[in-house]
Amino acid sequence: MTGPAYSIVVPVYNEEDNVPKLTKEITDVMSLLGKPYELIYVDDGSKDGSLEALKTVRKGNANIRVLVFEKNCGQSAALEAGIRNSRGEVIITLDADLQNDPADIPLLLEALPPVDAVVGWRASRQDSLNKKMTSRTGNFLRNFILREKIHDTGCSLKAFKRHAVERLKLFRGMHRFLPALVEAEGYSVVEVKVNHRPRVHGKTKYGFFDRFRATASDVFAVLWMKRRVSRYRIREEI
């Protein structure tokens, strides 16, 4: 039995008010594409009514799967769990806060065929000045140290061919470095400008010092991994 063409992976942590609308938006977009898909929600130990909301949207929708963590483990763990349990040849990721626009998924898929990964670029961010400045500082540090040119590695709206991410180990905080990790494996990455919407329900999960501290320490770990990565491709089995 063949798997779906697309797997959409969405980490969820305390986003009960956003789940119903997000599900409808994703369902509407994927239905227009006309190919089989699965929507994988990963409940990362939510403490509100997110799990109940996920159970509700799952009823009667065979395309939806819900993975439930025993406790809160973080966005990197949730993404890794979703990716490893997915079955699609193309894996799409986005946040559950409704700031990523599912209507942009076709833009990513259109740009994907000649490359291995497409990452969203929130060129017109709808965030506070503090959050935007923190993000710009983090992106500058990452690009300067890692010798890269990705404008917005923190945008969760991304699309990957399965082979580009199925072997990745996402240690805590490594979701911020997915483009670098994919390129370190020898795969190609491009950016596409995407829409960004203001948050209506819920609140951000990271503060200024959380983001800065994580970026400042993790970037050197990624630099070490890039220098030490062992690339190989199996030519044949005899």
C-alpha positions as a LaTeX table, in Angstrom:
\begin{tabular}{lrrr}
\hline
Residue & $x$ (\AA) & $y$ (\AA) & $z$ (\AA) \\
\hline
Met1 & 0.00 & 0.00 & 0.00 \\
Thr2 & 1.46 & 3.34 & $-1.02$ \\
Gly3 & 1.57 & 6.25 & 1.39 \\
Pro4 & 0.20 & 9.77 & 0.96 \\
Ala5 & 1.88 & 12.30 & $-1.31$ \\
Tyr6 & 2.13 & 14.86 & 1.49 \\
Ser7 & 2.55 & 14.82 & 5.25 \\
Ile8 & 1.80 & 18.05 & 7.12 \\
Val9 & 3.44 & 18.09 & 10.57 \\
Val10 & 2.16 & 20.57 & 13.15 \\
Pro11 & 3.51 & 20.76 & 16.73 \\
Val12 & 0.84 & 21.91 & 19.19 \\
Tyr13 & 1.39 & 23.37 & 22.64 \\
Asn14 & $-1.48$ & 25.23 & 24.28 \\
Glu15 & $-3.23$ & 26.28 & 21.06 \\
Glu16 & $-6.79$ & 25.09 & 21.73 \\
Asp17 & $-8.44$ & 28.15 & 20.18 \\
Asn18 & $-6.40$ & 27.88 & 16.98 \\
Val19 & $-6.80$ & 24.16 & 16.23 \\
Pro20 & $-10.30$ & 24.25 & 14.62 \\
Lys21 & $-9.55$ & 27.14 & 12.25 \\
Leu22 & $-6.10$ & 25.83 & 11.36 \\
Thr23 & $-7.55$ & 22.41 & 10.55 \\
Lys24 & $-10.14$ & 23.92 & 8.22 \\
Glu25 & $-7.54$ & 26.08 & 6.46 \\
Ile26 & $-5.16$ & 23.16 & 5.92 \\
Thr27 & $-7.98$ & 20.87 & 4.80 \\
Asp28 & $-9.26$ & 23.42 & 2.30 \\
Val29 & $-5.80$ & 23.95 & 0.78 \\
Met30 & $-4.87$ & 20.28 & 0.61 \\
Ser31 & $-8.22$ & 19.35 & $-0.93$ \\
Leu32 & $-7.52$ & 21.72 & $-3.81$ \\
Leu33 & $-4.20$ & 19.99 & $-4.52$ \\
Gly34 & $-6.07$ & 16.79 & $-5.28$ \\
Lys35 & $-3.49$ & 14.36 & $-3.89$ \\
Pro36 & $-3.65$ & 12.12 & $-0.82$ \\
Tyr37 & $-2.25$ & 13.68 & 2.33 \\
Glu38 & $-2.05$ & 13.22 & 6.07 \\
Leu39 & $-2.17$ & 15.92 & 8.72 \\
Ile40 & $-0.10$ & 14.97 & 11.76 \\
Tyr41 & $-0.65$ & 16.98 & 14.91 \\
Val42 & 1.86 & 16.43 & 17.72 \\
Asp43 & 0.48 & 17.48 & 21.09 \\
Asp44 & 3.55 & 18.52 & 23.05 \\
Gly45 & 2.13 & 18.05 & 26.54 \\
Ser46 & $-0.42$ & 20.86 & 26.28 \\
Lys47 & $-1.89$ & 22.07 & 29.55 \\
Asp48 & $-5.03$ & 23.65 & 28.11 \\
Gly49 & $-7.78$ & 22.08 & 26.02 \\
Ser50 & $-5.64$ & 21.49 & 22.92 \\
Leu51 & $-5.86$ & 17.70 & 23.14 \\
Glu52 & $-9.65$ & 17.78 & 23.33 \\
Ala53 & $-9.71$ & 20.16 & 20.36 \\
Leu54 & $-7.49$ & 17.76 & 18.41 \\
Lys55 & $-9.74$ & 14.82 & 19.25 \\
Thr56 & $-12.73$ & 16.82 & 18.03 \\
Val57 & $-11.26$ & 17.77 & 14.64 \\
Arg58 & $-10.02$ & 14.21 & 14.15 \\
Lys59 & $-13.53$ & 12.77 & 14.36 \\
Gly60 & $-14.74$ & 11.93 & 10.88 \\
Asn61 & $-11.50$ & 13.00 & 9.19 \\
Ala62 & $-9.37$ & 10.02 & 8.23 \\
Asn63 & $-6.56$ & 12.30 & 7.05 \\
Ile64 & $-5.80$ & 13.51 & 10.58 \\
Arg65 & $-3.44$ & 11.72 & 12.96 \\
Val66 & $-2.65$ & 12.88 & 16.50 \\
Leu67 & 0.53 & 11.98 & 18.37 \\
Val68 & 0.35 & 12.75 & 22.09 \\
Phe69 & 3.49 & 13.27 & 24.16 \\
Glu70 & 3.61 & 12.13 & 27.79 \\
Lys71 & 5.00 & 15.53 & 28.76 \\
Asn72 & 6.20 & 18.78 & 27.20 \\
Cys73 & 9.42 & 18.08 & 25.27 \\
Gly74 & 9.76 & 21.12 & 23.03 \\
Gln75 & 9.23 & 22.01 & 19.39 \\
Ser76 & 12.28 & 20.16 & 18.09 \\
Ala77 & 11.12 & 16.89 & 19.63 \\
Ala78 & 7.59 & 17.39 & 18.33 \\
Leu79 & 8.84 & 18.03 & 14.79 \\
Glu80 & 11.14 & 15.01 & 14.90 \\
Ala81 & 8.33 & 12.76 & 16.13 \\
Gly82 & 6.03 & 14.00 & 13.39 \\
Ile83 & 8.65 & 13.57 & 10.68 \\
Arg84 & 9.66 & 10.08 & 11.82 \\
Asn85 & 6.05 & 8.93 & 12.00 \\
Ser86 & 5.06 & 10.47 & 8.67 \\
Arg87 & 4.52 & 8.49 & 5.47 \\
Gly88 & 4.46 & 11.17 & 2.77 \\
Glu89 & 7.14 & 11.69 & 0.15 \\
Val90 & 6.97 & 15.42 & 0.85 \\
Ile91 & 6.91 & 16.68 & 4.44 \\
Ile92 & 5.46 & 20.12 & 5.20 \\
Thr93 & 5.85 & 21.80 & 8.59 \\
Leu94 & 4.13 & 24.81 & 10.11 \\
Asp95 & 3.17 & 26.28 & 13.48 \\
Ala96 & $-0.22$ & 25.90 & 15.15 \\
Asp97 & $-0.51$ & 29.58 & 16.12 \\
Leu98 & $-2.13$ & 30.62 & 12.81 \\
Gln99 & 0.67 & 33.05 & 12.02 \\
Asn100 & 1.84 & 30.76 & 9.21 \\
Asp101 & $-0.69$ & 30.83 & 6.36 \\
Pro102 & $-1.61$ & 27.38 & 4.97 \\
Ala103 & $-2.59$ & 29.13 & 1.72 \\
Asp104 & 1.17 & 29.47 & 1.06 \\
Ile105 & 1.72 & 25.70 & 0.98 \\
Pro106 & 1.25 & 25.55 & $-2.83$ \\
Leu107 & 3.98 & 28.21 & $-3.23$ \\
Leu108 & 6.44 & 25.98 & $-1.40$ \\
Leu109 & 5.42 & 22.90 & $-3.35$ \\
Glu110 & 5.78 & 24.76 & $-6.65$ \\
Ala111 & 9.38 & 25.67 & $-5.79$ \\
Leu112 & 10.30 & 22.20 & $-4.47$ \\
Pro113 & 10.83 & 19.95 & $-7.53$ \\
Pro114 & 14.38 & 21.09 & $-8.50$ \\
Val115 & 15.63 & 21.29 & $-4.89$ \\
Asp116 & 15.41 & 19.24 & $-1.69$ \\
Ala117 & 13.90 & 21.80 & 0.70 \\
Val118 & 12.01 & 25.08 & 0.57 \\
Val119 & 11.85 & 27.39 & 3.58 \\
Gly120 & 9.46 & 30.25 & 4.12 \\
Trp121 & 10.69 & 33.83 & 4.46 \\
Arg122 & 8.41 & 36.11 & 6.48 \\
Ala123 & 9.41 & 39.25 & 4.61 \\
Ser124 & 6.65 & 41.32 & 6.28 \\
Arg125 & 6.47 & 40.00 & 9.83 \\
Gln126 & 3.40 & 40.76 & 11.94 \\
Asp127 & 5.15 & 40.70 & 15.32 \\
Ser128 & 6.21 & 43.15 & 17.99 \\
Leu129 & 9.32 & 45.24 & 17.39 \\
Asn130 & 11.10 & 43.36 & 20.18 \\
Lys131 & 10.37 & 39.99 & 18.58 \\
Lys132 & 11.39 & 41.17 & 15.13 \\
Met133 & 14.68 & 42.59 & 16.38 \\
Thr134 & 15.43 & 39.39 & 18.31 \\
Ser135 & 14.79 & 37.34 & 15.17 \\
Arg136 & 16.96 & 39.57 & 12.99 \\
Thr137 & 19.80 & 39.37 & 15.51 \\
Gly138 & 19.52 & 35.59 & 15.64 \\
Asn139 & 19.46 & 35.26 & 11.86 \\
Phe140 & 22.48 & 37.56 & 11.53 \\
Leu141 & 24.48 & 35.50 & 14.02 \\
Arg142 & 23.53 & 32.23 & 12.36 \\
Asn143 & 24.41 & 33.43 & 8.87 \\
Phe144 & 27.68 & 35.08 & 9.96 \\
Ile145 & 28.98 & 32.07 & 11.86 \\
Leu146 & 27.61 & 29.34 & 9.58 \\
Arg147 & 28.42 & 31.24 & 6.34 \\
Glu148 & 24.85 & 31.06 & 5.09 \\
Lys149 & 22.34 & 33.45 & 3.52 \\
Ile150 & 18.98 & 32.29 & 4.86 \\
His151 & 16.90 & 35.36 & 5.76 \\
Asp152 & 14.44 & 33.70 & 8.11 \\
Thr153 & 15.46 & 30.28 & 9.42 \\
Gly154 & 12.92 & 30.66 & 12.24 \\
Cys155 & 9.93 & 30.48 & 9.91 \\
Ser156 & 8.25 & 27.14 & 10.61 \\
Leu157 & 6.55 & 26.96 & 7.21 \\
Lys158 & 8.83 & 24.64 & 5.27 \\
Ala159 & 8.63 & 21.79 & 2.76 \\
Phe160 & 11.10 & 18.93 & 2.43 \\
Lys161 & 11.56 & 15.92 & 0.22 \\
Arg162 & 11.60 & 12.96 & 2.58 \\
His163 & 15.21 & 11.98 & 1.95 \\
Ala164 & 16.41 & 15.41 & 3.10 \\
Val165 & 15.13 & 15.10 & 6.67 \\
Glu166 & 14.36 & 11.48 & 7.48 \\
Arg167 & 17.80 & 10.85 & 9.00 \\
Leu168 & 18.12 & 14.08 & 10.97 \\
Lys169 & 18.32 & 14.01 & 14.75 \\
Leu170 & 16.73 & 17.18 & 16.13 \\
Phe171 & 18.29 & 17.88 & 19.50 \\
Arg172 & 16.50 & 20.48 & 21.63 \\
Gly173 & 16.47 & 23.79 & 19.75 \\
Met174 & 17.69 & 22.32 & 16.46 \\
His175 & 14.43 & 23.11 & 14.66 \\
Arg176 & 15.82 & 26.64 & 14.30 \\
Phe177 & 18.68 & 25.25 & 12.21 \\
Leu178 & 16.84 & 22.93 & 9.83 \\
Pro179 & 18.10 & 24.68 & 6.66 \\
Ala180 & 21.70 & 24.42 & 7.89 \\
Leu181 & 21.29 & 20.78 & 8.89 \\
Val182 & 19.75 & 19.89 & 5.51 \\
Glu183 & 22.56 & 21.65 & 3.64 \\
Ala184 & 25.14 & 19.91 & 5.83 \\
Glu185 & 23.81 & 16.60 & 4.50 \\
Gly186 & 24.56 & 17.82 & 0.98 \\
Tyr187 & 21.02 & 18.80 & $-0.01$ \\
Ser188 & 19.82 & 22.01 & $-1.64$ \\
Val189 & 17.65 & 24.67 & 0.03 \\
Val190 & 15.83 & 27.71 & $-1.38$ \\
Glu191 & 13.67 & 30.43 & 0.17 \\
Val192 & 10.19 & 31.60 & $-0.80$ \\
Lys193 & 8.52 & 34.74 & 0.54 \\
Val194 & 5.38 & 33.83 & 2.48 \\
Asn195 & 2.57 & 35.59 & 4.28 \\
His196 & 2.75 & 36.19 & 8.03 \\
Arg197 & $-0.26$ & 36.93 & 10.19 \\
Pro198 & $-0.59$ & 38.51 & 13.65 \\
Arg199 & $-1.27$ & 36.17 & 16.54 \\
Val200 & $-4.92$ & 36.31 & 17.65 \\
His201 & $-5.20$ & 33.54 & 20.26 \\
Gly202 & $-2.64$ & 32.21 & 22.71 \\
Lys203 & 0.80 & 33.63 & 23.40 \\
Thr204 & 4.35 & 33.20 & 22.17 \\
Lys205 & 6.31 & 30.37 & 23.77 \\
Tyr206 & 9.71 & 32.11 & 23.74 \\
Gly207 & 11.00 & 35.29 & 25.35 \\
Phe208 & 13.89 & 37.51 & 24.26 \\
Phe209 & 16.51 & 35.87 & 26.46 \\
Asp210 & 15.26 & 32.36 & 25.63 \\
Arg211 & 15.74 & 32.97 & 21.91 \\
Phe212 & 19.07 & 34.79 & 22.22 \\
Arg213 & 20.60 & 32.30 & 24.64 \\
Ala214 & 19.54 & 29.35 & 22.50 \\
Thr215 & 20.87 & 30.91 & 19.30 \\
Ala216 & 24.18 & 31.96 & 20.83 \\
Ser217 & 24.99 & 28.50 & 22.17 \\
Asp218 & 23.42 & 26.21 & 19.56 \\
Val219 & 24.97 & 27.93 & 16.56 \\
Phe220 & 28.42 & 26.69 & 17.57 \\
Ala221 & 27.08 & 23.16 & 18.00 \\
Val222 & 25.69 & 23.30 & 14.46 \\
Leu223 & 28.99 & 24.66 & 13.17 \\
Trp224 & 30.77 & 21.67 & 14.72 \\
Met225 & 28.24 & 19.25 & 13.19 \\
Lys226 & 28.61 & 20.82 & 9.75 \\
Arg227 & 32.37 & 20.31 & 9.90 \\
Arg228 & 32.10 & 16.73 & 11.15 \\
Val229 & 29.14 & 15.40 & 9.20 \\
Ser230 & 29.76 & 12.20 & 7.24 \\
Arg231 & 27.98 & 12.26 & 3.89 \\
Tyr232 & 27.37 & 9.04 & 2.01 \\
Arg233 & 25.09 & 7.70 & $-0.69$ \\
Ile234 & 24.67 & 3.98 & $-1.35$ \\
Arg235 & 25.36 & 3.35 & $-5.02$ \\
Glu236 & 23.91 & $-0.15$ & $-5.13$ \\
Glu237 & 23.30 & $-3.33$ & $-3.18$ \\
Ile238 & 24.61 & $-6.58$ & $-4.66$ \\
\hline
\end{tabular}
